[in-house]
Amino acid sequence: MINKVLIGTSFVMILSLSVSCVSGQQHKGEDFSNAKVYKLVKCNADTSLSYALFLPPQYDKSKPCPLLILFDSHGDGLLPVNLFNAEAGKNGFIIAGSNNSKNGLPVEQTTAIYHSMLDE
């Protein structure tokens, strides 16, 4: 099923797949629940940057978990998160979709957005 989705969504760029563990740091007092989509999570280091987030049902902050960072060509992080959260939930992936990265940005700016998200 995921192959069909990928073929039909050329506007979504999958930027990175890395094994990671969310540090468990609090985001301004927010406690995240598993199996829920968060439309807007602001980066701690730079609150002008934000992303949509999905934590899989089996997520445990004390254990490593694969992370998929997604960039949409229009800067709509919720779109790829909604597209892939069902598969991510089945396979135990965290998904973060940037609300800031979009077509036309300089490579340095896109790279900085990526690193800010990865640091979260």
N, C-alpha and C positions, 0 to 999 in steps of 0.2 A: 504494500500500500504506500509506503513512503516514497518509492520510486515514482509513482504516479503524481504524488504531491510535488516532488522536486521538479519534475518536468514542467508542470503547469505554473511554477512560481519563479520565473526567471528574475523577478524583481527583488527577490530575497537573496542576499549574499551570506553564505555561512562563512564566517571569518575564522573561527577558531574552535578547535575541540581540544580541550586539555583536561587532564585529571586534576581536580582541585578539591578544596574543602572550604566551604564558607566559614570564615573565622568565628562566627557566632557573635560578632560585635553587634551591638544594638544600633539601629538606625533611628536616632532621635526618639528613643523610647518605644519603638514599634517592635512587636513580637510577631514574627512571621509564622503562619500555619502551613502545614504540608497540604499538597493537592489543591492549592488555591492560586489564582492568577492575580498579581498585583500590577495595576496599570502604571503606577508612577512611584518609583523608588529613587530618591535623590542620592547621588554619590556623596559620601561623607566628606571627602577631600575637596570636592568642587560641586557645590549645590546647584550650579547652573547646568550640570549634567544629570540626566536621569535615564532610567531604563524600566522596562516592564520585566517582571520576574515570575517564574513558576518554579516551585519546589515540588519534587515528586512525592507521592504518598509515603514511600519508604525512607525518605530523607532523615538522616540523623546527623546533626551538626558535629558529633564527635568522631565521625567516620568520613574518609575521603569519598567524594562523589564526582562523577564526570560533569563537566560544565560545557555548555554550548552557548557561545556568544554569537548573536545574530544581528546583522545590520540590514535595515530596509532602505530602499532607494529614496523613500520620502521621509525618513526619520520617524516612522511610526513603529516603535518597538513592540506594541501590542499585537500588531498583525502577525509577525512570525511566531510570537509566543503562543497566540491562539491557534495558529496553523499546526504547530508541532507539539503542543502540550500533551495530547493524548498518547502519542508514541513515546514522548519523554517520560511520561508517568509510568508506562509499561516497562520501560528499560532503565529507570532510575536516574535520569539526567536532570540536572538543573538547567533551566533555559533563562537567559537574560537577553532582551532585545533592546538595542539602543534607541532612545527617543531623539538623539541629537545627530547621529551620523546619517548622511544622505548623499546622493550624487552631487558632484560638483565641488565638494570640499577638498582642500589640499590634503595630500597624503599625510603630512605631518599632523594635521588636526585630527584626521581619522585615527591615526596611530595613537595620539594622545587620548582620545575618547576610549579606544580599546584598552589601553593600559589603565586608565581610571576604573573602568568596569572590572578588569581582571584583578586589580588591587582590592576591590570590594570583597 
